Amino acid sequence: MKILVHSSMKQRTRVQLDLVKMLSSYNKNLDFYFLIDSESMIKDVMPYKVILLEKLRNNWFFNFFFTEIRQTFLLRLIRRTFYSVSVLIEAIFLYHELKKYYHWLLVRFKKERFDAIILNGDRHGNTEAVILKIAKKLNIKSICPYYCLSDDVSLISNSYLLQLKFYSPLIVKLLFFLYKDHVFTYQSKKYFYYTPNIFLALKWFGVLSKYPWYIGNGLVDVVCIDSLMTFNRYKENRVPEEKLKIIGDINHQILYESSKNNIKQHYIDKYDLNPKNKIIMCALPQLLEQKTLSKKEHWEEINFLVDTCCKSKESVLLSLHPKMQFEEYRFLEKKYKCIILKESLAESLPIADLFLSINSSTMIWPFYLGINSIILDYYNLYGAWFNSLDNITFSKNKNKLLDEIKKNLNIKKDFKSDWMKLSKDKVFDGKVIQRYSDLLENLKT
């Protein structure tokens, strides 16, 4: 069975590769190809077969509008003055770019005869839009695996989103008026997912999502999700119920396998931990890497978090996000009595007695393991996903964090209500990869 994986987002390539490796190991009949945008990504997806997208953008007029005009102050000023005209010209060229890629990829797809396609979404205005249109034409089923928590509010911080303002150009006001179904309102402010040029190009091309704030409202056939809680949220936001499949997070597979092995003694020996101590695991927030805070503010927060955890007199293990460079954080081990884990969070979390993190996808993981957790809710990050969970502590006052740590280390919670919301019986069983494999096999038939 030939499966194409569209790898257009650098930050998603690693988790895509993890999924493909697990599937390849489980089902030898699955043959994976990666469609990538640049030669620099070839090494990231080895040893799998690669289709390198040819660079078709060789039109000088396109380069002028999308490169030079945005880099020269005078040209930017002219563009703002004649914004509506500029948007229409850009939309026309974007539309023709999509058509160029469509004709080139259509030939490749007919030649390769793929049985299924794995995508990052169905709302992006790049090669993804072209692939979805070709998939519909050739009757190839497409799926979006579950990678992380995502919703409308969490997208608002993205710089490309349109916000309706009093002085917005006429074409922007028209979009908000004519396409009210695409408008998302939050805290009395109105937002539009697409810029006008991308919106028009995708509409003309026939791949516009009906409500792009949630994956699944476009042309993709199957959206994989992690739990009943996510199922309900997607359904409430217009994603057709028949598209949604509760499969689980691939990290559930790693968490489950780690939890079934007696790994705690291994960590105690490896990191020379006091076996009498309880273990606090803190996923350090990437506030600098995500440009949430300045460099000075970031390190102030990191030092505060590590110092507070260490004041508990228990064993403190720190987990770094893949974006965070170990060498930049190594000093913490010398400054404080703590350890920076070499293993991934999914591999090591089962040994923890308490888990601390900001509002992120990883905050769901300790619930499956029955581990108490604290959300570090100091940074104005959206975390309404977790409001429906019964056994979570939101730390909103830094001065009380140490007390909250001590309290959560010494109480036992009943997670049954949360396990039901998170579909523990369905997804935390070590069979996530099996369900993905079965799904792909069924798509072929």
N, C-alpha and C positions, 0 to 999 in steps of 0.2 A: 504494500500500500504506500503510495507516494504522497508525502505531505510537505507542503510549502510553509515555511515560517517567515513571515515578514518582520525583519529586524531593522526598524527605522529609528528606534529610540535607544541611544547609547545606555541610558540608565536602566533599560529593561533587558538588555542583551544577556546579562549574567543570569537572571532568573529564567529567561527563555531557554538558555543553554542548560540550566539545571533541570528544567522540565523535560527537555529533549533527551538528555542523558538518562534520566530515570525511565522514560518511556522506551528508549532504545534497549535498555537493559532488561526491561520487563517483557517487551514484545519484539522479538527479532524480525517480525514481518513488517515493521514500520520503517520506512526509508525516508529520511528527512533531507530537505533542501532548504538553504537559507537564502532569501532575497535581501541583499544589502545595497546601501546607497554609495558606499565608497570603498576603495581598496584597503584603507586603514582598518576596516572592520573585519577583514578576512581572518586575521590571526585570532580575533575574538571568538569566532564560530568554528574554528578547526576542531575536529577533523571532518566536519560534515561538508557535503557538497554545497557549492555556492553559485548563485546567479548574481552577477554584478550588474547593477542597473547602469546603463549607458548614460553619459551626460549629454542630454539633448538640448540643453539651454545654450544655444549659440547665437541667438538673435541679438543684435546689438541694441535694438530698441528695448527689448526686455531687460537687458543688463543695465541700460540707462535708467529705466524707471525703478528697478529694484535694487540697484547698487549705488550708482553715482548720485542719483537725486536724493538719496537718504543720507549721503555722507558729506554733501556740500551745503553750507548754510544758506547761500542764496537760492539754490535749487529747492531746498526744503521750504523756504519762505514762499517761493512761487507755487509749490505743491499745495501748501496750506491755503493760499489765496484762491486757487482754482481746484479745491479739494474734490468736489463732486465729479468734475471732468476727469481729474487724475484717477479717481477710484474706478470709473467706468473703463478707462483705458487699461488700467492694471487688471481689472476683472476679465477683460477680453483676452489679454495675453496669458493670464493664468488658465483660462478655459482652453486656449490653444495648446498650452503646455500639457495639460491633462490629456488632451486628445493625442498629442505626440506619444506620450508614455503609454496610452491605451493601445494604440496600433502596434507599438513595438512589443509590449508585453503580451498582447493577444496572440501573436505569432509564437512566442515562447511557450505560453500556456497550452496552446493546441499541440505543440510538439511534445511537451513533457507529459501531458495528460495527468495532472495532479488529481488525487482523490479527495483531498481536503486541504484547507488553508487555515493556518493559525495567525491571528492578527492581534495588534495591541488595542484596537477599538474600531469604531465605525463612525467617527465624527471628525477625523483629521483631514485637513485639506492638502494632503501630499499623495505619495504613491498609494497609500492605503485606499483612497477614494477610487483610484483606477482599478486596483485589485478587486474591490468589492463589485464594481460594475462588470468586470470580466467574469467574476465568479457567478454572478447571476446569469450572464449570457450563456456560459458553458455548463450551468447547473452543477457547479462545484460548491459543496457545503463549506461554510466558514464558521470558525469559532473564536471567541475571545476567552482565554483562560483567566482565572482569578489570580491577580498579582498583589493587590493591596486595597485598602479602604479608599473610596473615592466618592465624592458627591458634589452638589452644586456650590455650596458655601466654600468648600476647600479650594475651589477653582478661582475664587474672586481675586486672590492675590496675584494671579497671573497677569503680566503686563499687557498681553495682547487683547484682553477682554475690553469690550466697549461699555462705557457707562454713559447713560443719558444725562446731559447737562443743559443748562439754559442756552449756552453758547455753542452747542453741538452743531456741526454742519447740517444743511438741509437733508442730504442723503441719509445721514445717521438718524435724524428725527423721523424720516419716512420709514426706515426699517423698523423702528420701534412701534410706529403707528400701524403699519400694514401687516407686521408679523408678530402680533401680540403673544402668540403661542410659544415664541422663542424667547420671550423676555422673562428673566428671573429677577424677582424683587427681594431685596434683603436689607433690612434696617432702613426702609423707606427710599432706598436707592435702586434704580433699575439698571440691569446689565443685559448685554447681548453677547452670546458666546463668540460669534465670528466678527471679524472686521468686515466692512462692506464689500471689499474686493473679493475676499475668499467666499463670503456668503453668496454673492452673485455668481461666481465661477462654479461653485458646487451645485447651485440651483440649476444653472444652464446645463451642467454636465449630467444632471439627474441622480445625484447621490446625496442630496442634502438630508441630514438627519431631521426627524420631526421634532425632536427635543434634545439637542446635543449636550445638555447638561448631564445626561446619563448615558453611558454606553448601552447599546441595545435598541435605541430608537432610530437607528439607521438600517443599513442593509444586511448586517451580520445575521447569521442564522441561529447561532447558539451563544448565550452568555453564561459562562460558568461562574458560580458564586460559592461562598463559603458557608452560608448558614441560612436558617429561616429568617433571622433578623434582617439580613441583607436582601433576601428574597422579597420581604414585605416592603422594604424601602425602595427597591427598584420598581416593584409593581405600582406603588403609590406615585411613582414619577414616570408613569406612562409606558414603561418597558413591557411589551406583551408577555403575559404569563407563560405562553408556550415556548418562548425563547429561553427562559431561565431554567438552569439545571444546577441543583445543589450537589456540587462535586467535592468541595473542600479546597483548602489552601495547600500547595505542595509542601509548605513548611509543616503542615499537620503531620505529614508522613515522617519527616525527620524528628519532630517532637515526639511522636508516638514511639518510634523505634528507640530513641534515646531514653524515654521514660520506662521502657520495658527492660532496659539493661541496667545493671548495677554500676552506674558510672560515678557515683558520688565519691567512693573511695579512690578512684583513679584521679579525680581532681584534687582531693585532699593530698595525695602523694605527690602529684605533679607540681602543685603550687605551694606545698608545705603549709597547708592550712591547719589551724587548730581544730581537731575533730569535735571539741566541745562547743565551739562557736556555732551560731546560726549563720546562714549565708545570705547576705544582701546583694542582689544583682541589680546594677543600675545601667540602663542603656543611655549613655551620654547623649544629650541632644546636639544635633549638628546645626546649631544656631548661627555659626559663622559660615559653614559650608553652604547653607541655604539662604544666607544673607538676611536672616531674621534680625540679627543684632550686629553691631560693630565688633571689630576684633577685640577691643578693650572690654566691652560689655560681655562678649562671649566668654572670655577667660575668667571674668569675675564670676559668672554664673557657674562655670565648670568647677572652679575652686570652691565655691560655696557648696555645691552639691556633694562633691567628694569629701570635703571637710565635715559636712553634717553627717553623712553616712558613717564616716570613720569614728565620729564621736559616740556612736552606739556601742563601740567596743566589740563589735562582731566582725566576721570576715566580710570584706567588701570586694566584690568582683565587678569590674567595669567592662562593658561591651561597647565596641565602636561600630558605628555604621560604616558600610563599605566606602562611603565618600570620605571618611575621616582617615588621615594618615597616621599610622602608629607612632612614627618618630616624633610627630608634633605633640603627642600626648604622653610619651614615655616618662617625662619628668614627674608625672603624677605619682608614679610608683615610688619614687625616691622622696618626694615631698610628703606623701601621706602613706599610711600603712594599708595599701590596696594592691590589687593585681589587675592588669589589663589582659583579658582573655585572648588567647590565640584562636580558640575555637569560635564558630559562629554562635549567635544567640540561640538559634533553633536547636543546636547540638547540646548546649550547656544549660539552658533554662531549667530542665527538670531537677537540677540539684539545689535550686534556690528555695529559701524559706520566705523571701519577700522580693518583689520585683518593682522597680521604679522606672518610669519613662514619661516622656511628654505624650501628647495626644497623637499616637501613631498606630499603624496596623498591628504592631507587635504587642500592644496592650491587650489584645484579645487572647494571645497565646497562653498566659498563665491561668486563665479561667479553665481551659481544658485540663490543666494539671492540678487544679485545686490549690493554686498558690495565691496568697494575698498580694494585692498590687496597689500602687499609689500613682495617680496621674499628677505630674508636676505641672500644674495649671497656672503658670506665672507669666506666660509669654503671649497672651492674647491669640492663642491658636485655637481653631475651631475643634470642638470635641463632642458635639451633641450626639454622635454615634453611640457614646457610652452611657448616655443618660438613662437608658432603659435597663441597664444592668444593675442588679441589686447589690452586688458585693464588690464595689469599687470605691476607693477613697480619692476624692479630688482635693489635692493640697493647694489651697489658694493663698495661704499665708506662710511665707518663708520662715517666720519666727516659730511656727508650730510644727515644722517638718520633722524635727528630731522626735518630738512627742508622738507624732503620727507613725513614725518608723517603729518606735518602741511598742506602741499599742498594737500595730498590725503584726509584729513579730510574736505577740503573745496571745492572740485570739484565733480561734478556729471558726471558720465560716462554713455555712451550708450553701454549696454552689448549685443545688439541684435546679432551682428556677432559672439560673443563668445557663446551665447546660442545655435546658430545653430550648431557650431562645437561640443558642449558638449551635443547635443541632449536633450536640456531641455524639449521640448514638449513631448518627448517620455519617459523620465526617471524621471523627477521631477514632479510627479503627485500623489504621495502617493500610488502607485500601484506596487511598486517593489516586495513586498512579493506575491502579487497576480500573477505577471508574473512568479516568481519562482515556485509557486504552480502549475500553468497551465503547465509550462514546465515539471515538474516532472510527472504530470498526463498524459501528452501526450507521455512521454517516455515509459510509461507502455503499451500504446496502439500501 
